[in-house]
């Protein structure tokens, strides 16, 4: 019990410390026009109010048109340096504009921020600010780590609660406690990293300055920001349930932790292409959620089989393998059907498969999925009958191989999530990136 409490304390400490930001500093209190607002008439000035007096340069506020033209004049401070004002001209009805600002606080730090507003049109999300960078391999890696962590929460819990119901050896039970608990805390920290990376693409700041950037518009005015907040709060609850289930031997708490994790996965789908692009629908959102959850159970279950059950419980190997094999048939069916539907939605023409970057990435993913399905079929039609006959074939190396192929599928899924599908309708935005 003491060891469990120590490990649980370390996990809670990491979760609390890792997201921590720098000490209190000057921050934006309000803006006129309001952040991410839509106006009936073009403003003649931009006014920013801060929590503390600030020092400014003549270009402390820049208002940018879609083509990058600067429409603002020299900035000035007012009201005891708590307010910064810049005149603006040349704004026209029916267009959106980006405001980029940067000031210096009395503590020597230089907070900055970005937001959009529209004149007669809705404001694009701050991720589509003029000058925002596209997603990079760092965003892909963070998204993949999020998918993998989700799989390591859901998959082992499904294997333990559905396939291996009842008592199991203590070493295996301990691993079934540890892996989902660590993975739940990993989701918290990986989610923070993914959010900060996405914000940095729009803010255009190096990491040291990003600590003092205004992230509020990204957290409150974008789908991915709202999803980030929901995932952070939700998986905080999941992690707490799993810690109590482990420390206090309250195994029944793992079931609500699993159910909540499955529900929270919908937040990822609601901030993806399937919910934000013009031809998205409730059906595409549902299909994306089913695709994600079934993939998470499949990948996480394979990890649990290869790295938890096989080394810790030889007597349960056949039971776990056969039970998961039956479950995997349904999982693969859901994955394939949902994935095929989403491909039809995202690719309006067959030629998009080889003519667009998104389509080519999808082809690579399909090739890896085909390899994984072939591997799974080998297990189902060759290994399963031998286990049912009481034989003990050498399965673990093959399970490990299939696991790494499944993780590669998640990596391609992460890259596709951040890639831009072919356009289905003509829209006018301040950036080529899809709204998320």
C-alpha positions in Angstrom: 0.0 0.0 0.0 2.8 2.4 0.8 4.5 1.9 -2.5 1.1 2.5 -4.3 0.7 5.8 -2.4 4.2 6.9 -3.3 3.7 6.2 -7.0 0.2 7.8 -7.0 1.7 10.9 -5.3 4.4 11.1 -8.0 1.8 10.8 -10.7 -0.4 13.6 -9.2 2.7 15.8 -8.8 3.7 15.4 -12.4 0.1 16.2 -13.5 0.1 19.3 -11.4 3.6 20.6 -12.1 4.0 19.8 -15.8 1.2 22.1 -17.0 2.4 24.9 -14.8 3.1 28.3 -16.3 5.3 31.1 -15.2 4.4 33.4 -12.3 1.7 36.0 -12.8 2.5 38.7 -15.4 0.8 41.3 -17.5 -2.1 39.9 -19.6 -4.8 41.2 -21.9 -7.9 42.2 -20.0 -10.2 43.2 -22.9 -10.1 44.3 -26.5 -12.2 46.6 -28.7 -13.3 45.1 -31.1 -13.8 42.0 -28.9 -11.7 39.0 -29.6 -13.1 36.8 -32.4 -16.1 39.2 -32.8 -18.2 40.0 -35.9 -18.9 43.8 -36.4 -21.6 45.5 -38.4 -19.4 48.4 -39.3 -15.6 48.8 -39.7 -13.8 50.2 -36.6 -11.5 53.2 -36.8 -9.2 52.1 -34.0 -8.1 49.0 -32.0 -8.0 49.3 -28.2 -6.4 46.8 -25.9 -6.7 47.1 -22.1 -4.1 45.3 -19.9 -4.0 44.2 -16.3 -0.8 46.2 -15.6 1.0 49.2 -17.2 2.9 48.2 -20.3 5.7 49.7 -22.5 5.1 49.7 -26.2 6.8 50.2 -29.6 5.1 52.1 -32.5 4.1 48.7 -34.0 2.7 47.2 -30.7 -0.6 46.6 -32.6 -0.7 45.5 -36.2 -4.0 44.9 -38.1 -3.5 42.7 -41.1 -5.7 42.1 -44.2 -5.9 38.7 -45.7 -3.1 39.5 -48.1 -0.8 40.6 -45.3 -1.2 44.3 -45.8 -0.8 46.3 -42.6 -3.8 48.6 -42.0 -3.0 50.0 -38.6 -1.0 53.2 -37.7 1.3 54.1 -34.9 0.3 52.7 -31.5 0.1 54.9 -28.4 -0.5 54.2 -24.7 -3.2 55.8 -22.5 -4.8 55.7 -19.1 -1.5 55.3 -17.2 -0.1 52.9 -19.8 -2.9 50.4 -19.1 -4.4 50.9 -22.5 -2.8 50.7 -26.0 -4.6 52.3 -29.0 -3.8 52.1 -32.7 -5.8 53.8 -35.5 -6.9 51.6 -38.4 -8.2 52.4 -41.8 -9.0 50.7 -45.1 -11.3 48.0 -43.7 -14.1 46.9 -45.9 -17.4 45.2 -45.4 -17.4 41.5 -45.9 -13.8 40.8 -44.9 -12.0 39.4 -41.9 -8.9 40.8 -40.3 -6.1 39.7 -37.9 -4.8 41.7 -34.9 -1.3 40.9 -33.7 -0.1 42.6 -30.6 3.1 42.6 -28.5 3.9 44.7 -25.4 6.5 44.7 -22.6 5.6 44.3 -18.9 7.3 45.8 -15.8 8.7 42.3 -15.1 10.7 42.4 -18.3 8.6 39.8 -20.1 6.9 40.5 -23.5 3.4 39.2 -23.7 1.9 38.9 -27.2 -1.2 37.6 -28.8 -3.3 37.2 -31.9 -7.0 37.3 -32.7 -9.4 37.8 -35.6 -12.5 39.9 -36.2 -14.9 40.2 -39.1 -16.7 43.1 -40.6 -20.0 41.8 -41.8 -18.7 38.2 -41.7 -17.9 35.7 -38.9 -14.4 35.9 -37.5 -12.2 32.9 -38.5 -10.6 31.0 -35.6 -7.2 32.3 -34.4 -5.6 29.2 -35.9 -6.4 30.8 -39.3 -4.8 34.2 -38.4 -2.9 35.9 -41.2 0.7 34.6 -41.1 -0.2 31.4 -39.1 2.0 28.5 -39.8 0.8 25.1 -41.0 1.0 22.1 -38.7 4.4 20.4 -38.6 5.8 17.0 -37.7 5.7 18.1 -34.1 2.0 18.5 -34.2 1.7 15.0 -35.9 3.9 13.5 -33.2 1.8 15.1 -30.4 -1.4 13.9 -32.0 0.0 10.3 -32.4 1.1 10.4 -28.7 -2.5 11.4 -27.8 -4.0 8.5 -29.8 -1.5 6.0 -28.3 -2.2 7.2 -24.8 -5.9 6.9 -25.3 -5.4 3.4 -26.6 -3.4 2.5 -23.5 -6.3 3.6 -21.3 -9.1 2.0 -23.2 -7.6 -1.2 -24.6 -6.2 -2.7 -21.4 -9.4 -1.8 -19.5 -11.5 -3.5 -22.1 -9.3 -6.6 -22.0 -9.4 -6.8 -18.2 -13.1 -6.0 -17.7 -14.6 -7.8 -20.7 -12.2 -10.6 -21.8 -10.5 -11.4 -18.5 -13.3 -11.0 -16.0 -12.8 -12.4 -12.6 -9.6 -12.9 -10.6 -6.2 -12.7 -12.2 -2.6 -13.2 -10.8 -1.5 -10.2 -8.7 1.5 -9.3 -11.0 -0.9 -9.0 -13.9 -3.5 -7.1 -11.9 -0.8 -4.6 -10.9 0.1 -4.0 -14.6 -3.6 -3.6 -15.5 -3.7 -0.8 -12.8 -0.4 0.8 -13.8 -0.7 1.1 -17.6 -4.1 2.8 -17.9 -3.3 5.1 -14.9 0.0 6.2 -16.4 -1.7 6.6 -19.8 -4.5 8.8 -18.3 -1.9 11.1 -16.9 0.0 11.0 -20.2 -3.2 12.2 -22.0 -3.2 15.3 -19.7 0.3 16.3 -20.5 0.3 15.3 -24.2 -2.9 17.2 -24.6 -1.2 20.3 -23.2 1.7 19.9 -25.5 -0.6 19.5 -28.5 -2.6 22.6 -27.6 0.5 24.7 -27.0 2.0 23.6 -30.4 -1.1 24.5 -32.2 -1.2 27.9 -30.6 2.4 28.5 -31.3 1.8 28.0 -35.0 -0.6 31.0 -35.0 1.3 33.1 -32.5 4.6 32.7 -34.3 6.6 32.7 -31.1 9.6 30.7 -29.9 9.0 28.5 -26.8 10.5 30.9 -24.2 8.2 33.7 -25.4 5.2 31.4 -25.8 5.1 31.1 -22.0 3.8 34.7 -22.0 1.6 34.4 -25.0 -2.2 35.0 -24.8 -3.7 31.5 -25.2 -7.2 32.4 -24.2 -8.6 32.8 -27.8 -7.3 29.4 -28.7 -8.8 27.7 -25.6 -12.2 29.4 -25.8 -12.8 30.2 -29.4 -11.7 27.1 -31.3 -13.0 23.6 -31.4 -9.6 22.1 -30.7 -9.3 24.4 -27.7 -12.7 23.5 -26.3 -11.9 19.8 -26.9 -8.6 20.3 -25.1 -10.3 21.8 -22.0 -12.9 19.0 -22.0 -10.2 16.3 -22.4 -8.1 17.9 -19.6 -10.9 18.0 -17.2 -12.4 14.7 -18.2 -9.2 12.7 -18.1 -8.3 14.4 -14.8 -11.5 12.6 -13.5 -10.4 9.4 -15.2 -7.0 9.5 -13.7 -8.4 10.1 -10.3 -10.8 7.1 -10.6 -7.9 4.9 -11.7 -5.7 6.1 -8.9 -8.4 5.3 -6.3 -9.2 2.0 -7.9 -5.5 1.0 -7.6 -4.6 2.5 -4.2 -7.8 1.5 -2.4 -8.5 -1.8 -4.3 -11.8 -0.4 -5.6 -11.7 -2.3 -8.8 -15.3 -1.3 -9.6 -14.1 2.2 -10.3 -12.4 1.0 -13.5 -15.7 0.6 -15.3 -16.8 4.2 -15.0 -13.3 5.2 -15.9 -13.5 3.2 -19.1 -17.0 4.5 -19.9 -15.9 8.1 -19.4 -12.8 7.6 -21.5 -14.9 6.3 -24.4 -17.2 9.3 -24.1 -14.3 11.8 -24.0 -12.9 10.3 -27.2 -15.8 12.1 -28.9 -14.1 15.4 -28.1 -11.3 14.5 -30.5 -13.8 13.7 -33.2 -15.7 16.9 -32.6 -12.6 18.9 -33.3 -11.5 16.9 -36.4 -12.2 17.3 -40.1 -15.3 15.2 -39.7 -16.9 18.0 -37.7 -15.4 21.2 -39.1 -15.3 21.0 -42.9 -18.2 22.1 -45.1 -19.5 18.6 -45.9 -19.3 17.4 -42.3 -22.4 16.0 -40.6 -23.5 14.2 -37.5 -23.0 11.0 -39.4 -19.3 11.8 -40.1 -18.8 12.8 -36.5 -20.3 9.5 -35.3 -18.2 7.5 -37.8 -15.0 9.3 -36.8 -15.7 8.5 -33.1 -16.5 4.9 -33.8 -13.3 4.6 -35.9 -11.2 6.1 -33.2 -12.7 4.1 -30.3 -12.5 0.8 -32.2 -8.9 1.5 -33.2 -8.0 2.4 -29.6 -9.5 -0.8 -28.2 -7.7 -2.8 -30.9 -4.3 -1.2 -30.5 -4.5 -1.0 -26.7 -5.7 -4.6 -26.5 -2.7 -5.8 -28.6 -0.3 -4.0 -26.3 -2.0 -5.5 -23.2 -1.8 -9.0 -24.7 1.9 -8.7 -25.8 3.3 -6.8 -22.9 1.0 -7.5 -19.9 -0.6 -10.9 -20.2 2.1 -12.9 -22.0 5.0 -12.1 -19.6 2.9 -12.1 -16.4 0.2 -14.8 -16.7 1.2 -17.8 -18.8 -1.9 -19.7 -17.7 -4.2 -17.0 -19.1 -2.6 -16.6 -22.5 -4.9 -18.8 -24.4 -8.0 -17.4 -22.7 -6.9 -13.8 -23.3 -5.9 -14.4 -26.9 -9.1 -16.3 -27.8 -11.3 -13.8 -26.1 -9.6 -10.8 -27.7 -9.6 -12.5 -31.1 -13.4 -12.8 -31.0 -13.7 -9.1 -30.0 -11.2 -8.1 -32.7 -13.5 -9.3 -35.4 -16.1 -6.8 -34.5 -13.5 -4.0 -33.9 -12.0 -4.5 -37.4 -15.4 -4.5 -38.9 -16.3 -1.2 -37.3 -12.9 0.3 -38.2 -13.2 -0.7 -41.9 -16.8 0.4 -42.4 -16.4 3.7 -40.6 -13.0 4.4 -42.3 -14.5 3.6 -45.8 -17.4 6.0 -45.1 -15.1 8.8 -44.0 -12.9 8.3 -47.1 -15.9 8.7 -49.3 -16.8 11.9 -47.4 -13.4 13.4 -47.5 -12.4 12.5 -51.1 -15.1 13.8 -53.5 -13.4 12.2 -56.5 -11.6 8.9 -57.0 -8.7 10.7 -58.6 -8.1 12.5 -55.3 -6.6 9.3 -53.9 -3.5 9.8 -56.0 -3.7 13.5 -57.0 -4.0 15.0 -53.5 -1.5 14.8 -50.6 -4.3 13.7 -48.3 -5.3 10.9 -50.7 -1.7 9.7 -51.0 -1.4 9.6 -47.2 -4.7 7.7 -47.0 -3.3 5.1 -49.5 -0.2 4.6 -47.3 -2.5 4.2 -44.3 -4.6 1.7 -46.1 -1.5 -0.3 -47.1 -0.5 -0.5 -43.4 -4.0 -1.4 -42.4 -4.0 -4.2 -45.0 -0.8 -5.5 -43.5 -2.3 -5.4 -40.0 -5.4 -7.2 -41.1 -3.4 -9.9 -42.8 -1.4 -10.3 -39.7 -4.6 -10.5 -37.6 -6.1 -13.0 -40.1 -3.0 -15.2 -39.6 -3.6 -15.2 -35.9 -7.3 -15.8 -36.3 -7.1 -18.7 -38.7 -3.7 -20.3 -37.8 -2.9 -19.5 -34.2 -6.4 -19.6 -32.7 -7.2 -23.2 -33.8 -3.9 -24.4 -32.2 -4.7 -22.6 -29.0 -8.2 -24.1 -28.9 -6.6 -27.5 -29.4 -4.5 -27.0 -26.3 -1.2 -26.4 -28.1 1.2 -23.7 -26.9 2.6 -22.0 -30.1 5.2 -19.3 -29.8 2.9 -16.3 -30.3 4.4 -13.3 -28.5 7.0 -12.2 -31.2 4.1 -12.1 -33.7 1.9 -10.2 -31.3 4.6 -7.7 -30.8 5.0 -7.3 -34.5 1.3 -6.7 -35.0 1.3 -4.2 -32.2 4.0 -2.1 -33.8 2.1 -2.2 -37.1 -1.0 -1.1 -35.3 0.9 1.8 -33.7 2.0 2.8 -37.3 -1.6 2.9 -38.3 -2.2 5.4 -35.4 0.7 7.5 -36.6 -0.8 7.7 -40.1 -4.1 8.5 -38.6 -2.5 11.4 -36.7 -0.9 12.7 -39.8 -4.2 12.6 -41.7 -5.9 14.4 -38.9 -3.6 17.3 -39.3 -3.5 17.2 -43.1 -5.9 19.2 -45.3 -8.4 17.1 -47.4 -9.3 18.2 -50.9 -11.8 21.1 -50.9 -15.4 20.2 -51.5 -16.7 23.8 -51.7 -15.1 27.2 -52.3 -14.7 29.2 -49.1 -13.0 32.4 -48.2 -10.7 32.4 -45.2 -7.6 34.2 -44.0 -5.6 31.0 -44.3 -5.3 27.8 -46.3 -5.6 25.7 -43.2 -8.9 24.1 -42.3 -10.9 25.5 -39.5 -10.5 23.5 -36.3 
